[in-house]
């Protein structure tokens, strides 16, 4: 679900930057990078909920 929310954010201003979209796609293509990104998003989510 967190990944979906992050990808939905791409519809915003950052999603209009081709280099950002390309780099994010590269991260999503790698299982290791995807896992790391998801864990970082989880940490941020926990911090926001405090």
mmCIF entry with sequence, helices, sheets and N, C-alpha, C, O atoms, coordinates in Angstrom:
data_MODEL
# 
_entry.id   MODEL 
# 
_entity.id                         1 
_entity.type                       polymer 
_entity.pdbx_number_of_molecules   1 
# 
_entity_poly.entity_id                      1 
_entity_poly.type                           'polypeptide(L)' 
_entity_poly.nstd_linkage                   no 
_entity_poly.nstd_monomer                   no 
_entity_poly.pdbx_seq_one_letter_code       
;(UNK)(UNK)(UNK)(UNK)(UNK)(UNK)(UNK)(UNK)(UNK)(UNK)(UNK)(UNK)(UNK)(UNK)(UNK)(UNK)
(UNK)(UNK)(UNK)(UNK)(UNK)(UNK)(UNK)(UNK)(UNK)(UNK)(UNK)(UNK)(UNK)(UNK)(UNK)(UNK)
(UNK)(UNK)(UNK)(UNK)(UNK)(UNK)(UNK)(UNK)(UNK)(UNK)(UNK)(UNK)(UNK)(UNK)(UNK)(UNK)
(UNK)(UNK)
;
_entity_poly.pdbx_seq_one_letter_code_can   XXXXXXXXXXXXXXXXXXXXXXXXXXXXXXXXXXXXXXXXXXXXXXXXXX 
_entity_poly.pdbx_strand_id                 A 
# 
loop_
_entity_poly_seq.entity_id 
_entity_poly_seq.num 
_entity_poly_seq.mon_id 
_entity_poly_seq.hetero 
1 1  UNK n 
1 2  UNK n 
1 3  UNK n 
1 4  UNK n 
1 5  UNK n 
1 6  UNK n 
1 7  UNK n 
1 8  UNK n 
1 9  UNK n 
1 10 UNK n 
1 11 UNK n 
1 12 UNK n 
1 13 UNK n 
1 14 UNK n 
1 15 UNK n 
1 16 UNK n 
1 17 UNK n 
1 18 UNK n 
1 19 UNK n 
1 20 UNK n 
1 21 UNK n 
1 22 UNK n 
1 23 UNK n 
1 24 UNK n 
1 25 UNK n 
1 26 UNK n 
1 27 UNK n 
1 28 UNK n 
1 29 UNK n 
1 30 UNK n 
1 31 UNK n 
1 32 UNK n 
1 33 UNK n 
1 34 UNK n 
1 35 UNK n 
1 36 UNK n 
1 37 UNK n 
1 38 UNK n 
1 39 UNK n 
1 40 UNK n 
1 41 UNK n 
1 42 UNK n 
1 43 UNK n 
1 44 UNK n 
1 45 UNK n 
1 46 UNK n 
1 47 UNK n 
1 48 UNK n 
1 49 UNK n 
1 50 UNK n 
# 
_struct_asym.id          A 
_struct_asym.entity_id   1 
# 
loop_
_struct_conf.conf_type_id 
_struct_conf.id 
_struct_conf.pdbx_PDB_helix_id 
_struct_conf.beg_label_comp_id 
_struct_conf.beg_label_asym_id 
_struct_conf.beg_label_seq_id 
_struct_conf.pdbx_beg_PDB_ins_code 
_struct_conf.end_label_comp_id 
_struct_conf.end_label_asym_id 
_struct_conf.end_label_seq_id 
_struct_conf.pdbx_end_PDB_ins_code 
_struct_conf.beg_auth_comp_id 
_struct_conf.beg_auth_asym_id 
_struct_conf.beg_auth_seq_id 
_struct_conf.end_auth_comp_id 
_struct_conf.end_auth_asym_id 
_struct_conf.end_auth_seq_id 
_struct_conf.pdbx_PDB_helix_class 
_struct_conf.details 
_struct_conf.pdbx_PDB_helix_length 
HELX_P HELX_P1 AA1 UNK A 2  ? UNK A 8  ? UNK A 2  UNK A 8  1 ? 7  
HELX_P HELX_P2 AA2 UNK A 9  ? UNK A 11 ? UNK A 9  UNK A 11 5 ? 3  
HELX_P HELX_P3 AA3 UNK A 13 ? UNK A 16 ? UNK A 13 UNK A 16 5 ? 4  
HELX_P HELX_P4 AA4 UNK A 18 ? UNK A 29 ? UNK A 18 UNK A 29 1 ? 12 
HELX_P HELX_P5 AA5 UNK A 31 ? UNK A 48 ? UNK A 31 UNK A 48 1 ? 18 
# 
_struct_conf_type.id          HELX_P 
_struct_conf_type.criteria    ? 
_struct_conf_type.reference   ? 
# 
loop_
_atom_site.group_PDB 
_atom_site.id 
_atom_site.type_symbol 
_atom_site.label_atom_id 
_atom_site.label_alt_id 
_atom_site.label_comp_id 
_atom_site.label_asym_id 
_atom_site.label_entity_id 
_atom_site.label_seq_id 
_atom_site.pdbx_PDB_ins_code 
_atom_site.Cartn_x 
_atom_site.Cartn_y 
_atom_site.Cartn_z 
_atom_site.occupancy 
_atom_site.B_iso_or_equiv 
_atom_site.pdbx_formal_charge 
_atom_site.auth_seq_id 
_atom_site.auth_comp_id 
_atom_site.auth_asym_id 
_atom_site.auth_atom_id 
_atom_site.pdbx_PDB_model_num 
ATOM 1   N N  . UNK A 1 1  ? 0.833  -1.189 0.000   1.00 0.00 ? 1  UNK A N  1 
ATOM 2   C CA . UNK A 1 1  ? 0.000  0.000  0.000   1.00 0.00 ? 1  UNK A CA 1 
ATOM 3   C C  . UNK A 1 1  ? 0.876  1.250  0.000   1.00 0.00 ? 1  UNK A C  1 
ATOM 4   O O  . UNK A 1 1  ? 0.555  2.228  -0.676  1.00 0.00 ? 1  UNK A O  1 
ATOM 5   N N  . UNK A 1 2  ? 1.986  1.230  0.755   1.00 0.00 ? 2  UNK A N  1 
ATOM 6   C CA . UNK A 1 2  ? 2.858  2.402  0.779   1.00 0.00 ? 2  UNK A CA 1 
ATOM 7   C C  . UNK A 1 2  ? 3.453  2.674  -0.595  1.00 0.00 ? 2  UNK A C  1 
ATOM 8   O O  . UNK A 1 2  ? 3.587  3.824  -1.012  1.00 0.00 ? 2  UNK A O  1 
ATOM 9   N N  . UNK A 1 3  ? 3.805  1.600  -1.288  1.00 0.00 ? 3  UNK A N  1 
ATOM 10  C CA . UNK A 1 3  ? 4.358  1.762  -2.631  1.00 0.00 ? 3  UNK A CA 1 
ATOM 11  C C  . UNK A 1 3  ? 3.330  2.403  -3.543  1.00 0.00 ? 3  UNK A C  1 
ATOM 12  O O  . UNK A 1 3  ? 3.660  3.283  -4.338  1.00 0.00 ? 3  UNK A O  1 
ATOM 13  N N  . UNK A 1 4  ? 2.086  1.965  -3.429  1.00 0.00 ? 4  UNK A N  1 
ATOM 14  C CA . UNK A 1 4  ? 1.021  2.529  -4.256  1.00 0.00 ? 4  UNK A CA 1 
ATOM 15  C C  . UNK A 1 4  ? 0.882  4.025  -3.987  1.00 0.00 ? 4  UNK A C  1 
ATOM 16  O O  . UNK A 1 4  ? 0.753  4.816  -4.921  1.00 0.00 ? 4  UNK A O  1 
ATOM 17  N N  . UNK A 1 5  ? 0.909  4.412  -2.715  1.00 0.00 ? 5  UNK A N  1 
ATOM 18  C CA . UNK A 1 5  ? 0.797  5.828  -2.364  1.00 0.00 ? 5  UNK A CA 1 
ATOM 19  C C  . UNK A 1 5  ? 1.966  6.626  -2.931  1.00 0.00 ? 5  UNK A C  1 
ATOM 20  O O  . UNK A 1 5  ? 1.789  7.750  -3.402  1.00 0.00 ? 5  UNK A O  1 
ATOM 21  N N  . UNK A 1 6  ? 3.146  6.049  -2.884  1.00 0.00 ? 6  UNK A N  1 
ATOM 22  C CA . UNK A 1 6  ? 4.315  6.734  -3.447  1.00 0.00 ? 6  UNK A CA 1 
ATOM 23  C C  . UNK A 1 6  ? 4.173  6.902  -4.949  1.00 0.00 ? 6  UNK A C  1 
ATOM 24  O O  . UNK A 1 6  ? 4.520  7.946  -5.501  1.00 0.00 ? 6  UNK A O  1 
ATOM 25  N N  . UNK A 1 7  ? 3.663  5.874  -5.604  1.00 0.00 ? 7  UNK A N  1 
ATOM 26  C CA . UNK A 1 7  ? 3.498  5.958  -7.054  1.00 0.00 ? 7  UNK A CA 1 
ATOM 27  C C  . UNK A 1 7  ? 2.381  6.925  -7.435  1.00 0.00 ? 7  UNK A C  1 
ATOM 28  O O  . UNK A 1 7  ? 2.463  7.591  -8.467  1.00 0.00 ? 7  UNK A O  1 
ATOM 29  N N  . UNK A 1 8  ? 1.347  7.005  -6.615  1.00 0.00 ? 8  UNK A N  1 
ATOM 30  C CA . UNK A 1 8  ? 0.276  7.969  -6.867  1.00 0.00 ? 8  UNK A CA 1 
ATOM 31  C C  . UNK A 1 8  ? 0.833  9.391  -6.786  1.00 0.00 ? 8  UNK A C  1 
ATOM 32  O O  . UNK A 1 8  ? 0.382  10.287 -7.499  1.00 0.00 ? 8  UNK A O  1 
ATOM 33  N N  . UNK A 1 9  ? 1.818  9.585  -5.908  1.00 0.00 ? 9  UNK A N  1 
ATOM 34  C CA . UNK A 1 9  ? 2.440  10.904 -5.781  1.00 0.00 ? 9  UNK A CA 1 
ATOM 35  C C  . UNK A 1 9  ? 3.113  11.335 -7.073  1.00 0.00 ? 9  UNK A C  1 
ATOM 36  O O  . UNK A 1 9  ? 3.337  12.526 -7.290  1.00 0.00 ? 9  UNK A O  1 
ATOM 37  N N  . UNK A 1 10 ? 3.436  10.381 -7.928  1.00 0.00 ? 10 UNK A N  1 
ATOM 38  C CA . UNK A 1 10 ? 4.059  10.718 -9.211  1.00 0.00 ? 10 UNK A CA 1 
ATOM 39  C C  . UNK A 1 10 ? 3.131  11.533 -10.102 1.00 0.00 ? 10 UNK A C  1 
ATOM 40  O O  . UNK A 1 10 ? 3.579  12.161 -11.061 1.00 0.00 ? 10 UNK A O  1 
ATOM 41  N N  . UNK A 1 11 ? 1.858  11.524 -9.792  1.00 0.00 ? 11 UNK A N  1 
ATOM 42  C CA . UNK A 1 11 ? 0.924  12.326 -10.577 1.00 0.00 ? 11 UNK A CA 1 
ATOM 43  C C  . UNK A 1 11 ? 1.065  13.804 -10.238 1.00 0.00 ? 11 UNK A C  1 
ATOM 44  O O  . UNK A 1 11 ? 0.511  14.662 -10.924 1.00 0.00 ? 11 UNK A O  1 
ATOM 45  N N  . UNK A 1 12 ? 1.809  14.094 -9.177  1.00 0.00 ? 12 UNK A N  1 
ATOM 46  C CA . UNK A 1 12 ? 2.036  15.469 -8.763  1.00 0.00 ? 12 UNK A CA 1 
ATOM 47  C C  . UNK A 1 12 ? 3.185  16.091 -9.534  1.00 0.00 ? 12 UNK A C  1 
ATOM 48  O O  . UNK A 1 12 ? 3.615  15.552 -10.554 1.00 0.00 ? 12 UNK A O  1 
ATOM 49  N N  . UNK A 1 13 ? 3.686  17.224 -9.055  1.00 0.00 ? 13 UNK A N  1 
ATOM 50  C CA . UNK A 1 13 ? 4.744  17.963 -9.753  1.00 0.00 ? 13 UNK A CA 1 
ATOM 51  C C  . UNK A 1 13 ? 6.019  17.160 -10.014 1.00 0.00 ? 13 UNK A C  1 
ATOM 52  O O  . UNK A 1 13 ? 6.617  17.297 -11.081 1.00 0.00 ? 13 UNK A O  1 
ATOM 53  N N  . UNK A 1 14 ? 6.446  16.325 -9.065  1.00 0.00 ? 14 UNK A N  1 
ATOM 54  C CA . UNK A 1 14 ? 7.668  15.548 -9.287  1.00 0.00 ? 14 UNK A CA 1 
ATOM 55  C C  . UNK A 1 14 ? 7.508  14.559 -10.422 1.00 0.00 ? 14 UNK A C  1 
ATOM 56  O O  . UNK A 1 14 ? 8.481  14.222 -11.097 1.00 0.00 ? 14 UNK A O  1 
ATOM 57  N N  . UNK A 1 15 ? 6.299  14.094 -10.636 1.00 0.00 ? 15 UNK A N  1 
ATOM 58  C CA . UNK A 1 15 ? 6.052  13.135 -11.705 1.00 0.00 ? 15 UNK A CA 1 
ATOM 59  C C  . UNK A 1 15 ? 6.263  13.718 -13.088 1.00 0.00 ? 15 UNK A C  1 
ATOM 60  O O  . UNK A 1 15 ? 6.382  12.985 -14.069 1.00 0.00 ? 15 UNK A O  1 
ATOM 61  N N  . UNK A 1 16 ? 6.310  15.045 -13.165 1.00 0.00 ? 16 UNK A N  1 
ATOM 62  C CA . UNK A 1 16 ? 6.506  15.709 -14.449 1.00 0.00 ? 16 UNK A CA 1 
ATOM 63  C C  . UNK A 1 16 ? 7.980  15.867 -14.807 1.00 0.00 ? 16 UNK A C  1 
ATOM 64  O O  . UNK A 1 16 ? 8.309  16.368 -15.882 1.00 0.00 ? 16 UNK A O  1 
ATOM 65  N N  . UNK A 1 17 ? 8.864  15.442 -13.914 1.00 0.00 ? 17 UNK A N  1 
ATOM 66  C CA . UNK A 1 17 ? 10.302 15.550 -14.159 1.00 0.00 ? 17 UNK A CA 1 
ATOM 67  C C  . UNK A 1 17 ? 10.786 14.208 -14.701 1.00 0.00 ? 17 UNK A C  1 
ATOM 68  O O  . UNK A 1 17 ? 10.859 13.230 -13.957 1.00 0.00 ? 17 UNK A O  1 
ATOM 69  N N  . UNK A 1 18 ? 11.118 14.153 -15.993 1.00 0.00 ? 18 UNK A N  1 
ATOM 70  C CA . UNK A 1 18 ? 11.499 12.877 -16.610 1.00 0.00 ? 18 UNK A CA 1 
ATOM 71  C C  . UNK A 1 18 ? 12.635 12.151 -15.897 1.00 0.00 ? 18 UNK A C  1 
ATOM 72  O O  . UNK A 1 18 ? 12.588 10.928 -15.759 1.00 0.00 ? 18 UNK A O  1 
ATOM 73  N N  . UNK A 1 19 ? 13.641 12.867 -15.447 1.00 0.00 ? 19 UNK A N  1 
ATOM 74  C CA . UNK A 1 19 ? 14.778 12.223 -14.780 1.00 0.00 ? 19 UNK A CA 1 
ATOM 75  C C  . UNK A 1 19 ? 14.340 11.552 -13.477 1.00 0.00 ? 19 UNK A C  1 
ATOM 76  O O  . UNK A 1 19 ? 14.833 10.478 -13.133 1.00 0.00 ? 19 UNK A O  1 
ATOM 77  N N  . UNK A 1 20 ? 13.424 12.180 -12.761 1.00 0.00 ? 20 UNK A N  1 
ATOM 78  C CA . UNK A 1 20 ? 12.913 11.598 -11.515 1.00 0.00 ? 20 UNK A CA 1 
ATOM 79  C C  . UNK A 1 20 ? 12.154 10.311 -11.803 1.00 0.00 ? 20 UNK A C  1 
ATOM 80  O O  . UNK A 1 20 ? 12.354 9.297  -11.135 1.00 0.00 ? 20 UNK A O  1 
ATOM 81  N N  . UNK A 1 21 ? 11.286 10.364 -12.799 1.00 0.00 ? 21 UNK A N  1 
ATOM 82  C CA . UNK A 1 21 ? 10.503 9.179  -13.165 1.00 0.00 ? 21 UNK A CA 1 
ATOM 83  C C  . UNK A 1 21 ? 11.415 8.040  -13.626 1.00 0.00 ? 21 UNK A C  1 
ATOM 84  O O  . UNK A 1 21 ? 11.198 6.882  -13.269 1.00 0.00 ? 21 UNK A O  1 
ATOM 85  N N  . UNK A 1 22 ? 12.426 8.372  -14.411 1.00 0.00 ? 22 UNK A N  1 
ATOM 86  C CA . UNK A 1 22 ? 13.357 7.363  -14.914 1.00 0.00 ? 22 UNK A CA 1 
ATOM 87  C C  . UNK A 1 22 ? 14.122 6.717  -13.764 1.00 0.00 ? 22 UNK A C  1 
ATOM 88  O O  . UNK A 1 22 ? 14.262 5.495  -13.718 1.00 0.00 ? 22 UNK A O  1 
ATOM 89  N N  . UNK A 1 23 ? 14.611 7.525  -12.847 1.00 0.00 ? 23 UNK A N  1 
ATOM 90  C CA . UNK A 1 23 ? 15.372 6.995  -11.707 1.00 0.00 ? 23 UNK A CA 1 
ATOM 91  C C  . UNK A 1 23 ? 14.482 6.130  -10.820 1.00 0.00 ? 23 UNK A C  1 
ATOM 92  O O  . UNK A 1 23 ? 14.914 5.075  -10.356 1.00 0.00 ? 23 UNK A O  1 
ATOM 93  N N  . UNK A 1 24 ? 13.261 6.556  -10.581 1.00 0.00 ? 24 UNK A N  1 
ATOM 94  C CA . UNK A 1 24 ? 12.348 5.765  -9.764  1.00 0.00 ? 24 UNK A CA 1 
ATOM 95  C C  . UNK A 1 24 ? 12.061 4.425  -10.429 1.00 0.00 ? 24 UNK A C  1 
ATOM 96  O O  . UNK A 1 24 ? 11.988 3.396  -9.756  1.00 0.00 ? 24 UNK A O  1 
ATOM 97  N N  . UNK A 1 25 ? 11.898 4.437  -11.739 1.00 0.00 ? 25 UNK A N  1 
ATOM 98  C CA . UNK A 1 25 ? 11.661 3.181  -12.458 1.00 0.00 ? 25 UNK A CA 1 
ATOM 99  C C  . UNK A 1 25 ? 12.868 2.254  -12.338 1.00 0.00 ? 25 UNK A C  1 
ATOM 100 O O  . UNK A 1 25 ? 12.708 1.043  -12.188 1.00 0.00 ? 25 UNK A O  1 
ATOM 101 N N  . UNK A 1 26 ? 14.068 2.812  -12.402 1.00 0.00 ? 26 UNK A N  1 
ATOM 102 C CA . UNK A 1 26 ? 15.277 2.006  -12.227 1.00 0.00 ? 26 UNK A CA 1 
ATOM 103 C C  . UNK A 1 26 ? 15.303 1.366  -10.841 1.00 0.00 ? 26 UNK A C  1 
ATOM 104 O O  . UNK A 1 26 ? 15.672 0.201  -10.695 1.00 0.00 ? 26 UNK A O  1 
ATOM 105 N N  . UNK A 1 27 ? 14.913 2.129  -9.834  1.00 0.00 ? 27 UNK A N  1 
ATOM 106 C CA . UNK A 1 27 ? 14.870 1.595  -8.473  1.00 0.00 ? 27 UNK A CA 1 
ATOM 107 C C  . UNK A 1 27 ? 13.840 0.477  -8.347  1.00 0.00 ? 27 UNK A C  1 
ATOM 108 O O  . UNK A 1 27 ? 14.072 -0.510 -7.649  1.00 0.00 ? 27 UNK A O  1 
ATOM 109 N N  . UNK A 1 28 ? 12.720 0.629  -9.013  1.00 0.00 ? 28 UNK A N  1 
ATOM 110 C CA . UNK A 1 28 ? 11.650 -0.367 -8.931  1.00 0.00 ? 28 UNK A CA 1 
ATOM 111 C C  . UNK A 1 28 ? 12.011 -1.648 -9.680  1.00 0.00 ? 28 UNK A C  1 
ATOM 112 O O  . UNK A 1 28 ? 11.481 -2.715 -9.372  1.00 0.00 ? 28 UNK A O  1 
ATOM 113 N N  . UNK A 1 29 ? 12.897 -1.550 -10.647 1.00 0.00 ? 29 UNK A N  1 
ATOM 114 C CA . UNK A 1 29 ? 13.298 -2.728 -11.419 1.00 0.00 ? 29 UNK A CA 1 
ATOM 115 C C  . UNK A 1 29 ? 14.218 -3.657 -10.633 1.00 0.00 ? 29 UNK A C  1 
ATOM 116 O O  . UNK A 1 29 ? 14.319 -4.843 -10.948 1.00 0.00 ? 29 UNK A O  1 
ATOM 117 N N  . UNK A 1 30 ? 14.879 -3.131 -9.624  1.00 0.00 ? 30 UNK A N  1 
ATOM 118 C CA . UNK A 1 30 ? 15.805 -3.926 -8.812  1.00 0.00 ? 30 UNK A CA 1 
ATOM 119 C C  . UNK A 1 30 ? 15.110 -4.355 -7.524  1.00 0.00 ? 30 UNK A C  1 
ATOM 120 O O  . UNK A 1 30 ? 14.608 -3.513 -6.779  1.00 0.00 ? 30 UNK A O  1 
ATOM 121 N N  . UNK A 1 31 ? 15.076 -5.653 -7.260  1.00 0.00 ? 31 UNK A N  1 
ATOM 122 C CA . UNK A 1 31 ? 14.435 -6.173 -6.041  1.00 0.00 ? 31 UNK A CA 1 
ATOM 123 C C  . UNK A 1 31 ? 15.086 -5.586 -4.790  1.00 0.00 ? 31 UNK A C  1 
ATOM 124 O O  . UNK A 1 31 ? 14.394 -5.209 -3.844  1.00 0.00 ? 31 UNK A O  1 
ATOM 125 N N  . UNK A 1 32 ? 16.413 -5.510 -4.786  1.00 0.00 ? 32 UNK A N  1 
ATOM 126 C CA . UNK A 1 32 ? 17.127 -4.971 -3.623  1.00 0.00 ? 32 UNK A CA 1 
ATOM 127 C C  . UNK A 1 32 ? 16.782 -3.496 -3.401  1.00 0.00 ? 32 UNK A C  1 
ATOM 128 O O  . UNK A 1 32 ? 16.495 -3.084 -2.277  1.00 0.00 ? 32 UNK A O  1 
ATOM 129 N N  . UNK A 1 33 ? 16.811 -2.711 -4.470  1.00 0.00 ? 33 UNK A N  1 
ATOM 130 C CA . UNK A 1 33 ? 16.494 -1.286 -4.360  1.00 0.00 ? 33 UNK A CA 1 
ATOM 131 C C  . UNK A 1 33 ? 15.043 -1.075 -3.961  1.00 0.00 ? 33 UNK A C  1 
ATOM 132 O O  . UNK A 1 33 ? 14.737 -0.189 -3.163  1.00 0.00 ? 33 UNK A O  1 
ATOM 133 N N  . UNK A 1 34 ? 14.153 -1.882 -4.512  1.00 0.00 ? 34 UNK A N  1 
ATOM 134 C CA . UNK A 1 34 ? 12.728 -1.771 -4.196  1.00 0.00 ? 34 UNK A CA 1 
ATOM 135 C C  . UNK A 1 34 ? 12.497 -2.045 -2.710  1.00 0.00 ? 34 UNK A C  1 
ATOM 136 O O  . UNK A 1 34 ? 11.740 -1.326 -2.059  1.00 0.00 ? 34 UNK A O  1 
ATOM 137 N N  . UNK A 1 35 ? 13.140 -3.071 -2.176  1.00 0.00 ? 35 UNK A N  1 
ATOM 138 C CA . UNK A 1 35 ? 12.997 -3.402 -0.754  1.00 0.00 ? 35 UNK A CA 1 
ATOM 139 C C  . UNK A 1 35 ? 13.528 -2.276 0.127   1.00 0.00 ? 35 UNK A C  1 
ATOM 140 O O  . UNK A 1 35 ? 12.918 -1.922 1.136   1.00 0.00 ? 35 UNK A O  1 
ATOM 141 N N  . UNK A 1 36 ? 14.664 -1.721 -0.265  1.00 0.00 ? 36 UNK A N  1 
ATOM 142 C CA . UNK A 1 36 ? 15.248 -0.625 0.508   1.00 0.00 ? 36 UNK A CA 1 
ATOM 143 C C  . UNK A 1 36 ? 14.333 0.597  0.481   1.00 0.00 ? 36 UNK A C  1 
ATOM 144 O O  . UNK A 1 36 ? 14.117 1.233  1.513   1.00 0.00 ? 36 UNK A O  1 
ATOM 145 N N  . UNK A 1 37 ? 13.800 0.926  -0.684  1.00 0.00 ? 37 UNK A N  1 
ATOM 146 C CA . UNK A 1 37 ? 12.907 2.070  -0.813  1.00 0.00 ? 37 UNK A CA 1 
ATOM 147 C C  . UNK A 1 37 ? 11.654 1.873  0.032   1.00 0.00 ? 37 UNK A C  1 
ATOM 148 O O  . UNK A 1 37 ? 11.212 2.799  0.712   1.00 0.00 ? 37 UNK A O  1 
ATOM 149 N N  . UNK A 1 38 ? 11.084 0.680  -0.006  1.00 0.00 ? 38 UNK A N  1 
ATOM 150 C CA . UNK A 1 38 ? 9.890  0.401  0.790   1.00 0.00 ? 38 UNK A CA 1 
ATOM 151 C C  . UNK A 1 38 ? 10.171 0.527  2.282   1.00 0.00 ? 38 UNK A C  1 
ATOM 152 O O  . UNK A 1 38 ? 9.336  1.044  3.024   1.00 0.00 ? 38 UNK A O  1 
ATOM 153 N N  . UNK A 1 39 ? 11.328 0.063  2.729   1.00 0.00 ? 39 UNK A N  1 
ATOM 154 C CA . UNK A 1 39 ? 11.658 0.174  4.152   1.00 0.00 ? 39 UNK A CA 1 
ATOM 155 C C  . UNK A 1 39 ? 11.855 1.639  4.543   1.00 0.00 ? 39 UNK A C  1 
ATOM 156 O O  . UNK A 1 39 ? 11.472 2.040  5.642   1.00 0.00 ? 39 UNK A O  1 
ATOM 157 N N  . UNK A 1 40 ? 12.442 2.433  3.666   1.00 0.00 ? 40 UNK A N  1 
ATOM 158 C CA . UNK A 1 40 ? 12.614 3.859  3.949   1.00 0.00 ? 40 UNK A CA 1 
ATOM 159 C C  . UNK A 1 40 ? 11.268 4.567  3.996   1.00 0.00 ? 40 UNK A C  1 
ATOM 160 O O  . UNK A 1 40 ? 11.054 5.437  4.841   1.00 0.00 ? 40 UNK A O  1 
ATOM 161 N N  . UNK A 1 41 ? 10.365 4.205  3.100   1.00 0.00 ? 41 UNK A N  1 
ATOM 162 C CA . UNK A 1 41 ? 9.030  4.804  3.118   1.00 0.00 ? 41 UNK A CA 1 
ATOM 163 C C  . UNK A 1 41 ? 8.290  4.432  4.399   1.00 0.00 ? 41 UNK A C  1 
ATOM 164 O O  . UNK A 1 41 ? 7.532  5.239  4.936   1.00 0.00 ? 41 UNK A O  1 
ATOM 165 N N  . UNK A 1 42 ? 8.507  3.232  4.880   1.00 0.00 ? 42 UNK A N  1 
ATOM 166 C CA . UNK A 1 42 ? 7.873  2.794  6.119   1.00 0.00 ? 42 UNK A CA 1 
ATOM 167 C C  . UNK A 1 42 ? 8.380  3.620  7.296   1.00 0.00 ? 42 UNK A C  1 
ATOM 168 O O  . UNK A 1 42 ? 7.598  4.012  8.162   1.00 0.00 ? 42 UNK A O  1 
ATOM 169 N N  . UNK A 1 43 ? 9.676  3.885  7.331   1.00 0.00 ? 43 UNK A N  1 
ATOM 170 C CA . UNK A 1 43 ? 10.256 4.692  8.403   1.00 0.00 ? 43 UNK A CA 1 
ATOM 171 C C  . UNK A 1 43 ? 9.662  6.096  8.382   1.00 0.00 ? 43 UNK A C  1 
ATOM 172 O O  . UNK A 1 43 ? 9.294  6.626  9.430   1.00 0.00 ? 43 UNK A O  1 
ATOM 173 N N  . UNK A 1 44 ? 9.567  6.693  7.220   1.00 0.00 ? 44 UNK A N  1 
ATOM 174 C CA . UNK A 1 44 ? 8.999  8.035  7.090   1.00 0.00 ? 44 UNK A CA 1 
ATOM 175 C C  . UNK A 1 44 ? 7.541  8.023  7.519   1.00 0.00 ? 44 UNK A C  1 
ATOM 176 O O  . UNK A 1 44 ? 7.090  8.931  8.218   1.00 0.00 ? 44 UNK A O  1 
ATOM 177 N N  . UNK A 1 45 ? 6.808  7.009  7.109   1.00 0.00 ? 45 UNK A N  1 
ATOM 178 C CA . UNK A 1 45 ? 5.398  6.891  7.467   1.00 0.00 ? 45 UNK A CA 1 
ATOM 179 C C  . UNK A 1 45 ? 5.234  6.802  8.980   1.00 0.00 ? 45 UNK A C  1 
ATOM 180 O O  . UNK A 1 45 ? 4.338  7.430  9.545   1.00 0.00 ? 45 UNK A O  1 
ATOM 181 N N  . UNK A 1 46 ? 6.086  6.034  9.634   1.00 0.00 ? 46 UNK A N  1 
ATOM 182 C CA . UNK A 1 46 ? 6.021  5.899  11.089  1.00 0.00 ? 46 UNK A CA 1 
ATOM 183 C C  . UNK A 1 46 ? 6.322  7.236  11.758  1.00 0.00 ? 46 UNK A C  1 
ATOM 184 O O  . UNK A 1 46 ? 5.677  7.590  12.746  1.00 0.00 ? 46 UNK A O  1 
ATOM 185 N N  . UNK A 1 47 ? 7.287  7.981  11.236  1.00 0.00 ? 47 UNK A N  1 
ATOM 186 C CA . UNK A 1 47 ? 7.629  9.284  11.797  1.00 0.00 ? 47 UNK A CA 1 
ATOM 187 C C  . UNK A 1 47 ? 6.471  10.264 11.655  1.00 0.00 ? 47 UNK A C  1 
ATOM 188 O O  . UNK A 1 47 ? 6.232  11.074 12.551  1.00 0.00 ? 47 UNK A O  1 
ATOM 189 N N  . UNK A 1 48 ? 5.757  10.199 10.551  1.00 0.00 ? 48 UNK A N  1 
ATOM 190 C CA . UNK A 1 48 ? 4.632  11.102 10.324  1.00 0.00 ? 48 UNK A CA 1 
ATOM 191 C C  . UNK A 1 48 ? 3.455  10.783 11.236  1.00 0.00 ? 48 UNK A C  1 
ATOM 192 O O  . UNK A 1 48 ? 2.661  11.667 11.559  1.00 0.00 ? 48 UNK A O  1 
ATOM 193 N N  . UNK A 1 49 ? 3.339  9.540  11.649  1.00 0.00 ? 49 UNK A N  1 
ATOM 194 C CA . UNK A 1 49 ? 2.222  9.122  12.492  1.00 0.00 ? 49 UNK A CA 1 
ATOM 195 C C  . UNK A 1 49 ? 2.472  9.353  13.976  1.00 0.00 ? 49 UNK A C  1 
ATOM 196 O O  . UNK A 1 49 ? 1.598  9.062  14.793  1.00 0.00 ? 49 UNK A O  1 
ATOM 197 N N  . UNK A 1 50 ? 3.633  9.865  14.345  1.00 0.00 ? 50 UNK A N  1 
ATOM 198 C CA . UNK A 1 50 ? 3.946  10.113 15.765  1.00 0.00 ? 50 UNK A CA 1 
ATOM 199 C C  . UNK A 1 50 ? 3.316  11.395 16.230  1.00 0.00 ? 50 UNK A C  1 
ATOM 200 O O  . UNK A 1 50 ? 3.467  11.771 17.393  1.00 0.00 ? 50 UNK A O  1 
# 
